[in-house]
Amino acid sequence: MRIVKEDQHLKNIAILGSTGSIGTQTLEVIRQNQGRFRAFVLTAQNNAELLTAQAIEFKPKYVVIGSREKFEDLQFVLHPYGVKVLCGMDDLCEIVTHSDISMVLTAMVGFAGLKPTLAAIKAGKDIALANKETLVVAGELVTSLADKHKVRILPVDSEHSAIFQCLAGEENNEIEKVYLTASGGPFRGKSTEFLTSITKNEALRHPNWVMGAKITIDSASLMNKGLEVIEAKWLFKLDVSQIDVIVHPQSVIHSIVQFRDGSMKAQMGLPDMKLPIQYAMAYPQRVPNNFPRFNFTDYPTLSFEQADKKTFRNLALAFDALNTGGNMPCVINAANEVVVAEFLNNRLGFLQMSDVIENCMSEMPFVGEPSLDDYVETDRQTRAYAQELVTNKKY
């Protein structure tokens, strides 16, 4: 693949996973800020139809499709628009190093986001991180590499963006604790007995956020919050004891930072992912927008409660993985990706997802100081083992 450099007048953004929930909302932000940002690279794994429509509207320099079967048709359709079409992981990892790219926004789902993120970091690109699995799987590797190449990792998750915003101007002040807020999902307060018979359609009805299917199921099981706990450790260089989760059903306070003098800062706003996306893309500036504004009278009561780690075991398992360290967060992530897919395909019950994950954590070989190859092998082995457990109903 030959990369041609062009003059850069706008902030060129590579959006990895442009057809997903975060990717489409990122394009909404760009649509409102066409004098500031340009979609320079758009990528998708399979959704060639939406990727085509995005490319025709935003006219990126490059698109990357993961599916080899859809490559030639996409190339034919986009040729008249001057969009160069690439295909596969190797091309993806190469294009994120393009000299004209200012920032790589990683919105790919799951472990697949790790390799292109590492490639972008090595090329000195700032990362707007929406792919939490990258830090869950290989947090130490990713953050040390970012430090080495003087790359900023700017969080896009609303909770981590909130912490990041609360820490502005507090560089010399010690953090005592951070509180990640969780809505509690659609099953907040429900019993284990209730959860034995719920369906995927019920689990996909999140009360506050509009998200992709995988992250919505993770939110319902509280695994999403568990993954965010692991991500927070690496993003903000925290000890496990400094991180807590509190359920806040209104999803107005996105996270809280408590400092060593006991004072606390909270970042508030409507549950809308476009705001943290825009903040990461424009950082350190805050740019105007026409997003809906928060009205205090619409939320006369804000409530908080402890997270139920006994009923929602995934959150407890994530803390266990973080305390264990090494490749254990990689194990929990790989197992979770398998069980969520199986749940969405009606082959596994809601509570059984935790059973499979816990089984994988107890059976997979532990590596205390994993390399990238170790992470890749751990991911492969765990997926195979989790799939075997589900297929043979051994959980």
C-alpha positions in Angstrom: 0.0 0.0 0.0 1.4 3.4 -1.0 0.5 6.3 1.2 0.5 9.8 -0.4 0.9 12.8 1.9 -1.4 15.8 1.4 -1.6 19.2 2.9 -3.3 19.2 6.2 -5.6 22.2 6.9 -8.1 20.5 9.3 -7.7 18.1 12.2 -7.7 14.8 10.3 -9.4 12.0 12.3 -9.1 8.3 11.6 -12.3 6.7 13.0 -11.8 3.0 13.6 -15.3 1.5 13.7 -17.2 4.3 12.0 -20.4 2.3 11.4 -20.9 1.5 15.1 -22.6 3.6 17.8 -19.6 5.6 18.7 -18.4 5.9 15.1 -21.7 7.3 13.9 -21.9 9.8 16.7 -18.4 10.9 16.0 -19.5 11.6 12.4 -22.4 13.7 13.8 -19.8 15.8 15.7 -17.8 16.2 12.6 -20.9 17.1 10.6 -21.4 20.0 13.0 -17.8 21.0 13.0 -16.7 20.7 9.4 -14.3 23.7 9.8 -12.5 21.9 12.6 -12.4 18.2 11.8 -12.2 16.0 8.8 -13.0 12.3 8.6 -9.7 11.2 7.0 -10.1 7.5 7.5 -13.3 5.5 8.0 -13.3 1.8 8.8 -15.7 -1.1 9.3 -15.5 -4.8 9.6 -18.6 -5.9 7.7 -21.1 -3.1 7.3 -20.1 -2.1 3.7 -23.5 -0.5 3.0 -23.3 2.1 5.8 -19.5 2.6 5.2 -20.3 3.4 1.6 -22.9 6.0 2.6 -20.5 7.5 5.1 -17.7 7.7 2.5 -19.9 9.4 -0.1 -21.0 12.0 2.5 -17.7 12.7 4.3 -15.3 11.9 1.4 -12.5 10.5 3.5 -9.1 9.9 1.9 -9.2 6.2 2.8 -11.7 3.6 4.0 -10.8 0.2 5.3 -13.1 -2.8 5.2 -12.3 -5.9 7.3 -14.3 -8.3 5.2 -12.3 -9.5 2.1 -15.6 -10.6 0.4 -16.8 -7.0 0.3 -13.6 -5.3 -0.7 -13.9 -5.4 -4.5 -17.6 -4.2 -4.6 -16.7 -1.3 -2.2 -13.7 -0.4 -4.3 -15.9 -0.3 -7.4 -18.6 1.9 -5.8 -16.2 4.4 -4.2 -13.8 4.7 -7.1 -15.7 7.6 -8.7 -15.5 9.6 -5.4 -11.8 9.4 -5.2 -11.8 7.3 -2.0 -9.1 4.7 -1.7 -10.3 1.4 -0.4 -8.1 -0.8 1.7 -8.8 -4.2 3.3 -7.8 -6.2 6.4 -5.9 -5.7 9.6 -2.5 -5.2 8.0 -3.8 -2.3 5.9 -5.6 -0.9 8.9 -2.4 -1.0 11.1 -0.5 0.8 8.3 -3.0 3.5 7.5 -3.2 4.7 11.1 0.4 5.7 10.8 -0.3 8.1 7.9 1.6 11.4 8.4 -1.5 13.5 7.8 -3.6 11.9 10.6 -3.8 14.1 13.7 -5.8 11.7 15.9 -7.0 8.1 15.8 -10.4 7.5 17.4 -10.6 3.9 18.3 -14.3 2.8 18.4 -13.8 -0.8 17.3 -15.4 -3.4 19.5 -13.3 -5.8 21.6 -9.8 -7.2 21.3 -9.6 -6.3 17.6 -8.8 -2.7 18.5 -5.5 -3.5 20.2 -3.2 -3.9 17.2 -4.2 -0.8 15.3 -4.1 1.3 18.5 -0.5 0.1 19.2 0.5 0.9 15.6 -1.0 4.4 15.9 0.8 5.0 19.3 4.1 3.9 17.8 3.5 6.5 15.0 3.0 9.2 17.6 -0.7 9.7 17.0 -2.9 10.9 19.8 -5.6 8.4 20.7 -9.2 9.2 21.4 -10.1 5.9 23.2 -13.6 4.5 23.0 -12.3 0.9 22.8 -11.9 0.1 26.5 -10.8 -3.4 25.8 -7.5 -2.1 24.6 -6.6 -1.0 28.1 -8.4 -3.9 29.8 -6.4 -6.4 27.8 -3.0 -4.7 27.7 -3.1 -1.7 29.9 0.5 -1.7 31.1 1.8 -2.3 27.6 -0.3 0.4 26.0 0.3 3.1 28.6 4.0 2.5 28.8 4.2 2.7 25.0 2.2 5.9 25.0 4.6 7.4 27.6 7.6 6.4 25.5 6.2 8.0 22.3 4.7 11.0 24.2 1.2 10.2 22.9 -1.9 11.4 24.7 -4.7 8.9 25.4 -7.9 10.9 25.6 -10.8 9.0 27.0 -14.1 8.9 25.2 -16.1 6.7 27.6 -18.3 9.2 29.5 -17.1 8.0 32.9 -13.4 8.3 32.1 -13.9 11.6 30.2 -15.6 12.9 33.4 -12.6 11.9 35.5 -10.3 13.5 33.0 -12.3 16.7 33.1 -12.3 16.7 36.9 -8.6 16.4 37.0 -8.0 19.5 34.8 -5.8 21.9 36.8 -5.3 19.3 39.5 -2.0 17.9 38.3 -0.2 18.5 41.6 -3.1 17.3 43.8 -3.2 13.7 45.0 -6.3 11.6 44.2 -7.8 9.8 47.1 -10.5 8.0 45.3 -12.5 8.0 42.0 -16.1 6.9 41.8 -17.3 5.5 38.5 -21.1 5.9 38.3 -23.3 3.2 36.8 -26.9 3.5 35.8 -27.6 0.0 37.0 -28.9 -1.0 33.6 -32.4 -2.4 33.0 -32.2 -4.9 35.9 -31.2 -2.6 38.7 -32.6 -4.0 42.0 -33.6 -7.3 40.5 -32.9 -10.6 42.2 -31.0 -13.6 41.0 -34.2 -15.5 40.6 -35.6 -12.8 38.3 -32.5 -12.8 36.1 -32.6 -16.6 35.4 -35.3 -16.2 32.8 -34.7 -12.8 31.1 -34.3 -12.5 27.4 -31.8 -10.7 25.2 -34.6 -8.2 24.1 -35.1 -7.3 27.8 -31.3 -6.9 28.3 -31.0 -4.7 25.3 -33.5 -2.1 26.7 -31.1 0.2 28.5 -32.9 2.9 30.4 -30.6 5.9 29.6 -28.1 5.2 26.9 -28.3 4.3 23.2 -25.4 2.0 22.5 -24.4 -1.0 20.4 -25.6 -4.5 21.3 -22.4 -5.8 22.9 -21.9 -2.8 25.3 -25.6 -2.7 26.1 -25.5 -6.4 27.3 -22.3 -5.6 29.2 -24.1 -2.7 30.9 -27.0 -4.9 31.9 -24.6 -7.5 33.5 -22.4 -4.7 35.0 -19.4 -6.1 33.1 -19.1 -2.8 31.3 -18.5 -1.1 34.6 -16.0 -3.8 35.5 -14.1 -3.2 32.3 -14.2 0.5 33.1 -12.7 -0.1 36.5 -9.7 -1.8 34.8 -9.5 0.9 32.2 -9.5 3.6 34.9 -6.5 2.0 36.7 -4.3 2.4 33.6 -5.6 5.7 32.4 -5.2 7.5 35.7 -2.4 5.4 37.2 -4.5 4.3 40.2 -4.4 1.5 42.7 -7.4 -0.8 42.9 -8.2 0.5 46.3 -8.7 4.0 44.8 -11.5 2.9 42.5 -15.1 2.4 43.5 -18.4 2.0 41.6 -21.6 3.6 42.7 -25.0 3.2 41.1 -26.6 6.5 39.9 -29.8 5.7 38.0 -30.3 9.1 36.4 -26.9 9.0 34.6 -26.4 12.7 35.1 -23.2 12.6 37.2 -20.8 10.7 35.1 -18.0 10.2 37.6 -16.5 11.8 40.7 -13.0 12.5 41.9 -12.2 12.8 45.6 -9.0 14.5 46.6 -6.8 13.9 49.6 -8.4 16.8 51.5 -11.8 15.2 51.2 -13.2 17.6 48.6 -14.9 16.1 45.5 -15.4 17.1 41.9 -18.1 15.7 39.7 -18.7 16.1 36.0 -22.4 16.4 35.0 -24.4 16.4 31.8 -27.1 14.7 29.9 -26.4 11.1 28.9 -25.2 11.9 25.4 -21.9 10.4 24.1 -21.4 13.2 21.6 -20.1 15.5 24.3 -17.2 13.3 25.5 -16.4 12.5 21.9 -16.2 16.2 21.0 -14.2 17.0 24.1 -11.6 14.3 23.2 -11.4 15.5 19.6 -11.1 19.2 20.4 -9.0 18.9 23.6 -7.8 21.1 25.2 -10.4 23.4 23.7 -14.2 23.3 24.4 -16.0 24.1 21.2 -19.6 25.3 20.9 -22.3 22.9 19.8 -26.1 22.7 19.6 -26.5 19.6 21.8 -29.4 19.6 24.2 -28.6 21.4 27.5 -29.1 20.0 31.0 -32.1 21.5 33.0 -31.9 21.0 36.8 -35.7 21.1 37.1 -36.0 18.0 34.9 -33.9 16.1 37.5 -35.2 17.3 40.9 -33.7 14.2 42.6 -30.3 12.6 42.0 -29.9 9.2 43.8 -27.1 6.9 44.6 -26.7 3.3 45.9 -24.1 0.6 46.3 -23.5 -1.7 43.3 -24.8 -5.2 43.9 -21.7 -7.3 43.2 -23.4 -10.5 44.6 -26.2 -10.6 42.0 -24.2 -9.0 39.2 -21.1 -11.2 39.6 -19.3 -9.8 36.6 -18.4 -6.6 38.5 -16.8 -8.7 41.3 -15.0 -10.9 38.7 -13.5 -7.8 37.0 -12.2 -6.5 40.4 -10.7 -10.0 41.0 -9.0 -9.9 37.6 -7.6 -6.5 38.3 -6.3 -7.6 41.6 -4.7 -10.7 40.1 -3.1 -8.7 37.3 -0.9 -10.2 34.6 -3.0 -11.7 31.7 -6.1 -12.2 33.9 -7.9 -9.1 32.6 -7.2 -10.4 29.0 -8.9 -13.7 30.1 -12.0 -12.0 31.4 -12.3 -9.8 28.3 -12.0 -12.7 25.9 -14.4 -14.9 27.8 -16.9 -12.1 28.0 -16.8 -11.4 24.3 -17.6 -15.0 23.7 -20.5 -15.3 26.2 -22.1 -12.0 25.1 -22.2 -13.2 21.5 -23.7 -16.6 22.7 -26.3 -14.8 24.8 -27.2 -12.6 21.9 -27.6 -15.8 19.8 -29.9 -17.3 22.5 -27.5 -20.1 23.3 -26.6 -19.0 26.8 -28.6 -17.6 29.8 -27.9 -14.2 31.3 -26.5 -15.6 34.6 -24.6 -18.3 32.9 -22.4 -15.7 31.3 -20.7 -15.2 34.7 -20.4 -19.0 35.2 -18.4 -19.3 31.9 -16.2 -16.3 32.7 -15.4 -17.5 36.2 -14.5 -21.0 34.8 -12.1 -19.5 32.3 -10.4 -17.4 35.0 -9.8 -20.5 37.0 -8.5 -22.7 34.1 -6.5 -20.5 31.8 -2.7 -20.4 32.3 -1.6 -17.4 34.3 1.2 -15.1 32.9 2.4 -12.5 35.4 4.3 -10.3 33.0 2.7 -10.8 29.6 4.2 -9.7 26.2 2.0 -8.8 23.2 2.4 -12.4 22.0 1.2 -13.6 25.4 -1.9 -11.4 25.2 -2.7 -12.7 21.7 -2.2 -16.4 22.8 -4.3 -15.8 26.0 -7.1 -14.3 24.0 -7.0 -17.2 21.5 -6.9 -19.9 24.2 -9.6 -18.3 26.3 -12.0 -17.9 23.4 -11.6 -21.5 22.4 -12.1 -22.7 25.9 -15.1 -20.5 26.5 -16.7 -21.6 23.3 -16.1 -25.3 24.3 -17.8 -24.7 27.6 -20.8 -23.2 26.0 -21.1 -25.7 23.2 -20.8 -28.7 25.5 -22.8 -27.0 28.3 -19.9 -27.6 30.9 -20.3 -24.3 32.7 
